[in-house]
Each structure stands twice: as C-alpha cells, then as structure tokens.
Amino acid sequence: MNYWQRRQHQLNQQLEKDEVRLKKRLSSFYDTEFRKLDKQIAAYYKQYGTDHVIEYRRLLEELPPEDKRLLIEQMDVFAEKYPQYAHLMPVRESVYKLDRLEGLQYSVRMQQLEIGAVTQKEIREHLERQALRGGNAAAQAMGFGENFYSMNPDIVKQFVGAAWSNGENFSQKIWKNTEKLAGYLNTDIAQGFARGDSYEKLVRNLRQRFGKVSRKDAYRLIYTEGTYVMAEATMQPFTEDFEEYRLSTAADGKVCDLCRELAKKKFRIQDRQPGANFPPLHPWCRCTFTIEVEDWDKWIEDYE
C-alpha cells in the first residue's frame, strides 16, 4: 500500500465515523418528531373519537378556531426560524377554510418541513467537513500544507450542492423526499380514518412509514453525496499534475459487479464523470480512487 492508498484508507475511516455519528443524530431526531406526531394523532382520537375509532364525518367539520390559531402559530414559528424556506409552506389564508382532517394534514406537512430543514442543515455541514478534509489531504500530499483549503473555501462551494445527479443537488433531493413523505403520511392518515382504523393500528402504520422512508432517504443521501464530495474534493488538487486514475472498491468486500469491472480499468482524470466512471457509480456507492503513478512514494520524494 503506497502513501496515497494509506491516506485514502484514513479518509474513508474518518468519513465512516462521521456518517455513523450523523445517522445517530438524525435517527434520534426522527424518533422525537414521530413521538410528536403520535401525540397529535392521540389527541384527535380523544377529541373526536369514540371507543378508539373516529367517525369520518366528524373530521369533515370545520376546524375549530383554536386549532386554526395553533396552526397559524406553527407556520409563523417556522417562517421566523427558517425564512429561506418560508415559500415552501402552504398559503396562510387557506388555514381559515380547513376542515378537521385538513387541519391535521397541514400540521403534518409543517412538521415535515421542519424535519427537512434540520436534515438539510445536518447534511450540508457534514458534506462541507468532508470536502475540506478530502481537499486538504490531497493538497498536503502535493506539498501545499495541511490546511490549504481552510484559507481557500472554494472547494466547498464547488462541490457541496453541485447538481451532479439527474440535474439535482442534495438540497433539492431533500425537499423532494420531504414532500413525498408528507404526501404518504397524509394519505395514510386519511385512508386510516376512512377505514375506521383504531388509534393503535393507525399509529403502527404511520410509524412504519415514517421510520422507513425518512431514514432510508436520508441515509442514502448521506452515503451517496458524501462519496461524491469526498471523491471530487480529493481529486481536485491532482488535476494539474496527473493524468490517470483507477477506481478503488470498498475494502469491506461488498462490491457490486459494476464497480468491480470498472476497477480493472484506468481512466483519464479530465474524462471523469460521477455515475459513469468516477465515484459514486450508484446510490450507496463506497468506491474511491487511486492516482495512477508508477511509484507514488518516489514521486512525492522527487516533488518535494
């Protein structure tokens, strides 16, 4: 294992540790948010239900004034806390026309926007750390010092938030996932009430949906975007002094056929394309790269 392979291995270990910590934080946050939703559903059953079942027609009655006030307050708090996302909220005036079911669905959507905003912040900060770490590791290998990109944050701006996959960046994907989950939850709620589901059955179904979709979408973004940012930021300092690279598959042996085959080939650095011949090759991809040079340690010695 040459110098750069050892350094890449260290970077991967650091990335994986950061991913574990981030997943733990988000998982705890999602659990807390589901408990809030559970409490809200329970309140509806208590207020409008009989024998743990809600008569659907009661949900079609006008939303009480106090519930309207609380919903508007929820919207105002979100707009003040996240003004950059205020445009994603429902139209404020529409609250006054809601029935009880729609009021609950609006509240669910507002909660999902809050979750999206927190997820956005956490993942952005994670990606920024990886961009700086990868860029600085490569810059150090080139003899530019340990913190070259701390003084030059352009590498963060260039790759964190880049629309490299299907014309979308990670932020757009988060909000698409947020809207998707809000739609799923609100459909589940409406259909559960219409079927006459008990509180226990409805909450059980919502918990499965909430946990499965929110975590899977977030974790896929963490892994895939992290691989992209780390690979591109790390490659950047090498682009002027080297010509070729080779894919390096995950060290855990869990390698798909696509990555295994591409790892047998060399590619020109200037021809690299994420998703085609450069990491990530697919969602959840853990590949990295190695610079093609006959003797890396000798190259470093001569360069210095």
C-alpha positions as CSV (number, residue, x, y, z in Angstrom):
1,M,0.0,0.0,0.0
2,N,1.6,3.3,-1.1
3,Y,1.3,6.7,0.6
4,W,-1.9,7.8,-1.1
5,Q,-3.6,4.4,-0.6
6,R,-2.8,4.7,3.1
7,R,-4.1,8.2,3.2
8,Q,-7.3,7.3,1.3
9,H,-7.9,4.5,3.8
10,Q,-7.6,7.0,6.7
11,L,-10.0,9.4,4.9
12,N,-12.6,6.6,4.4
13,Q,-12.4,5.6,8.1
14,Q,-12.9,9.2,9.1
15,L,-15.8,9.6,6.7
16,E,-17.5,6.4,8.0
17,K,-17.1,7.6,11.6
18,D,-18.7,10.9,10.7
19,E,-21.5,9.1,8.9
20,V,-22.3,6.9,12.0
21,R,-22.5,10.0,14.2
22,L,-24.7,11.8,11.8
23,K,-27.0,8.9,11.3
24,K,-27.3,8.6,15.1
25,R,-28.2,12.3,15.5
26,L,-30.8,12.2,12.7
27,S,-32.3,8.9,13.9
28,S,-32.8,10.4,17.4
29,F,-34.3,13.5,15.9
30,Y,-36.7,11.5,13.7
31,D,-37.8,9.4,16.8
32,T,-38.5,12.6,18.7
33,E,-40.5,14.0,15.8
34,F,-42.6,10.8,15.5
35,R,-43.5,11.0,19.1
36,K,-44.9,14.4,18.5
37,L,-47.0,13.1,15.6
38,D,-48.1,10.2,17.8
39,K,-49.2,12.6,20.4
40,Q,-51.1,14.7,17.9
41,I,-52.9,11.7,16.5
42,A,-53.8,10.6,20.0
43,A,-55.3,14.0,20.7
44,Y,-57.5,13.7,17.6
45,Y,-58.8,10.3,18.7
46,K,-59.5,11.6,22.2
47,Q,-61.2,14.8,20.9
48,Y,-63.2,13.4,18.0
49,G,-63.3,9.6,18.6
50,T,-65.5,7.1,20.4
51,D,-64.1,3.7,21.6
52,H,-60.8,4.4,19.9
53,V,-62.4,5.0,16.5
54,I,-63.2,8.3,14.8
55,E,-66.3,8.8,12.7
56,Y,-65.0,10.1,9.4
57,R,-67.9,12.6,9.0
58,R,-66.7,14.4,12.2
59,L,-63.4,15.1,10.5
60,L,-65.1,16.9,7.7
61,E,-66.5,19.6,10.1
62,E,-64.8,23.0,10.2
63,L,-61.5,23.2,12.0
64,P,-62.2,24.9,15.4
65,P,-60.8,28.5,15.8
66,E,-58.3,27.4,18.5
67,D,-56.8,24.8,16.2
68,K,-56.6,27.3,13.4
69,R,-54.8,29.7,15.7
70,L,-52.3,27.0,16.7
71,L,-51.7,26.0,13.1
72,I,-51.0,29.6,12.1
73,E,-48.7,29.9,15.0
74,Q,-46.8,26.8,13.9
75,M,-46.4,28.4,10.4
76,D,-45.2,31.7,11.9
77,V,-42.6,30.0,14.0
78,F,-41.3,28.1,11.0
79,A,-41.2,31.2,8.8
80,E,-39.2,33.1,11.5
81,K,-36.8,30.2,12.2
82,Y,-36.3,29.3,8.5
83,P,-37.1,32.4,6.4
84,Q,-35.2,30.8,3.4
85,Y,-37.8,28.0,3.3
86,A,-40.9,30.1,4.1
87,H,-42.0,29.8,0.4
88,L,-42.5,26.0,0.9
89,M,-45.3,26.5,3.4
90,P,-49.0,26.3,2.5
91,V,-50.7,29.6,1.8
92,R,-51.5,31.1,5.2
93,E,-55.0,32.3,4.3
94,S,-56.1,28.8,3.3
95,V,-56.0,27.8,7.0
96,Y,-59.3,29.6,7.6
97,K,-61.1,27.2,5.2
98,L,-59.8,23.9,6.5
99,D,-61.8,21.1,8.0
100,R,-60.5,19.0,10.9
101,L,-58.8,16.4,8.7
102,E,-57.2,19.0,6.5
103,G,-56.0,20.8,9.6
104,L,-54.2,17.7,10.8
105,Q,-52.7,17.2,7.3
106,Y,-51.5,20.8,7.2
107,S,-49.8,20.3,10.6
108,V,-48.2,17.1,9.4
109,R,-46.8,18.9,6.4
110,M,-45.4,21.7,8.6
111,Q,-43.7,19.1,10.8
112,Q,-42.1,17.5,7.7
113,L,-40.8,20.9,6.6
114,E,-39.2,21.3,10.0
115,I,-37.6,17.9,9.6
116,G,-36.4,18.8,6.1
117,A,-34.8,22.0,7.3
118,V,-32.9,20.2,10.1
119,T,-31.9,17.4,7.8
120,Q,-30.7,19.9,5.3
121,K,-28.5,21.7,7.9
122,E,-27.0,18.5,9.2
123,I,-26.1,17.0,5.8
124,R,-24.7,20.3,4.5
125,E,-22.4,20.7,7.5
126,H,-21.4,17.0,7.1
127,L,-20.6,17.5,3.4
128,E,-18.6,20.7,4.0
129,R,-16.4,18.9,6.5
130,Q,-15.7,16.1,4.0
131,A,-14.9,18.5,1.2
132,L,-12.3,20.3,3.3
133,R,-10.9,17.1,4.8
134,G,-10.5,15.5,1.4
135,G,-9.2,18.6,-0.4
136,N,-6.7,19.2,2.4
137,A,-5.4,15.6,2.5
138,A,-4.7,15.7,-1.3
139,A,-3.2,19.2,-1.0
140,Q,-0.9,18.0,1.8
141,A,0.2,15.1,-0.4
142,M,1.1,17.6,-3.1
143,G,3.2,19.6,-0.6
144,F,0.7,22.5,-0.1
145,G,0.4,22.2,3.7
146,E,-2.2,20.6,6.0
147,N,-4.9,23.3,5.9
148,F,-4.6,24.7,2.3
149,Y,-8.3,24.8,1.7
150,S,-9.1,26.3,5.1
151,M,-7.8,29.5,3.6
152,N,-9.5,28.8,0.3
153,P,-13.0,27.5,0.7
154,D,-13.8,27.5,-3.0
155,I,-13.6,23.7,-3.0
156,V,-16.7,23.6,-0.7
157,K,-18.6,25.9,-2.9
158,Q,-17.7,24.0,-6.0
159,F,-18.8,20.5,-4.9
160,V,-21.2,20.9,-1.9
161,G,-24.5,21.5,-3.5
162,A,-23.5,20.6,-7.0
163,A,-26.3,19.3,-9.2
164,W,-24.3,16.3,-10.4
165,S,-27.1,13.6,-10.3
166,N,-30.1,13.9,-12.6
167,G,-29.7,17.7,-12.6
168,E,-30.5,17.9,-8.8
169,N,-28.3,18.8,-5.8
170,F,-28.7,17.2,-2.4
171,S,-30.9,20.1,-1.2
172,Q,-33.4,19.6,-3.9
173,K,-33.5,15.9,-3.2
174,I,-34.1,16.5,0.5
175,W,-37.1,18.7,-0.3
176,K,-38.5,16.2,-2.8
177,N,-38.2,13.5,-0.2
178,T,-39.9,15.8,2.3
179,E,-42.9,16.4,0.1
180,K,-43.0,12.7,-0.8
181,L,-43.1,11.6,2.9
182,A,-45.7,14.3,3.8
183,G,-47.9,13.0,1.0
184,Y,-47.5,9.4,2.1
185,L,-48.3,10.2,5.7
186,N,-51.3,12.4,4.9
187,T,-52.7,9.7,2.6
188,D,-52.2,7.0,5.3
189,I,-54.0,9.2,7.8
190,A,-57.0,10.0,5.6
191,Q,-57.3,6.3,4.5
192,G,-56.9,5.1,8.1
193,F,-59.7,7.4,9.3
194,A,-61.9,6.4,6.4
195,R,-61.4,2.7,7.1
196,G,-62.2,3.2,10.8
197,D,-58.8,2.2,12.0
198,S,-58.1,2.2,15.7
199,Y,-55.6,4.6,17.1
200,E,-53.2,1.7,17.7
201,K,-53.4,0.5,14.1
202,L,-53.1,3.9,12.5
203,V,-50.1,4.9,14.6
204,R,-48.4,1.5,13.9
205,N,-48.8,2.1,10.1
206,L,-47.5,5.7,10.4
207,R,-44.5,4.6,12.5
208,Q,-43.5,2.1,9.8
209,R,-43.9,4.7,7.1
210,F,-42.2,7.5,9.0
211,G,-39.2,5.4,10.1
212,K,-38.7,3.5,6.9
213,V,-39.0,6.4,4.4
214,S,-37.3,9.2,6.3
215,R,-34.3,7.2,7.4
216,K,-33.8,5.4,4.1
217,D,-33.9,8.6,2.1
218,A,-31.6,10.5,4.5
219,Y,-29.1,7.7,4.8
220,R,-28.9,7.2,1.0
221,L,-28.1,10.9,0.6
222,I,-25.5,10.8,3.4
223,Y,-23.7,7.9,1.8
224,T,-24.0,8.9,-1.9
225,E,-23.4,12.6,-1.6
226,G,-20.6,12.0,0.9
227,T,-18.9,9.7,-1.6
228,Y,-19.3,12.3,-4.4
229,V,-18.0,15.3,-2.4
230,M,-15.1,13.4,-0.9
231,A,-14.0,12.0,-4.3
232,E,-14.3,15.3,-6.2
233,A,-12.7,17.4,-3.5
234,T,-9.9,14.9,-3.1
235,M,-9.3,14.7,-6.8
236,Q,-9.1,18.5,-7.3
237,P,-5.5,19.1,-6.3
238,F,-4.3,16.3,-8.5
239,T,-5.9,17.5,-11.8
240,E,-2.9,19.6,-13.0
241,D,0.0,17.2,-12.2
242,F,-1.5,13.8,-13.0
243,E,-3.3,12.3,-16.0
244,E,-4.9,9.0,-14.9
245,Y,-6.7,7.4,-12.0
246,R,-8.2,4.0,-11.2
247,L,-11.3,3.2,-9.2
248,S,-10.7,1.6,-5.8
249,T,-13.5,-0.5,-4.4
250,A,-14.7,-0.7,-0.8
251,A,-12.3,-2.5,1.5
252,D,-15.2,-4.5,3.2
253,G,-15.6,-6.8,0.1
254,K,-19.2,-5.7,-0.5
255,V,-18.6,-4.7,-4.2
256,C,-21.2,-4.8,-7.0
257,D,-20.4,-6.2,-10.4
258,L,-20.3,-2.7,-12.0
259,C,-17.7,-1.3,-9.6
260,R,-15.7,-4.5,-9.8
261,E,-15.4,-4.3,-13.6
262,L,-14.7,-0.6,-13.7
263,A,-11.9,-1.0,-11.1
264,K,-10.0,-3.1,-13.7
265,K,-9.6,-0.1,-16.0
266,K,-7.7,3.2,-16.0
267,F,-9.4,6.5,-16.8
268,R,-8.2,10.0,-17.8
269,I,-8.7,12.4,-15.0
270,Q,-10.1,15.0,-17.3
271,D,-12.7,12.5,-18.6
272,R,-14.0,11.6,-15.1
273,Q,-17.8,11.6,-14.7
274,P,-19.6,10.7,-11.5
275,G,-22.0,8.0,-12.0
276,A,-20.2,6.8,-15.2
277,N,-16.5,6.2,-14.4
278,F,-16.0,8.1,-11.1
279,P,-17.5,7.7,-7.7
280,P,-20.2,7.4,-6.8
281,L,-21.2,4.9,-9.5
282,H,-24.6,4.3,-8.0
283,P,-26.6,5.1,-4.8
284,W,-24.8,3.9,-1.7
285,C,-21.5,3.6,-3.6
286,R,-18.4,3.4,-1.4
287,C,-15.7,3.5,-4.1
288,T,-12.8,5.9,-4.0
289,F,-9.9,6.2,-6.5
290,T,-6.1,5.9,-6.7
291,I,-3.8,8.1,-8.8
292,E,-2.0,6.1,-11.5
293,V,1.7,6.7,-11.0
294,E,4.5,4.1,-11.2
295,D,6.0,4.8,-7.8
296,W,3.9,7.2,-5.6
297,D,6.4,7.4,-2.8
298,K,9.2,8.2,-5.2
299,W,7.0,10.8,-6.9
300,I,6.4,12.5,-3.6
301,E,10.1,12.4,-2.8
302,D,11.1,13.9,-6.1
303,Y,8.3,16.5,-6.0
304,E,9.4,17.7,-2.6
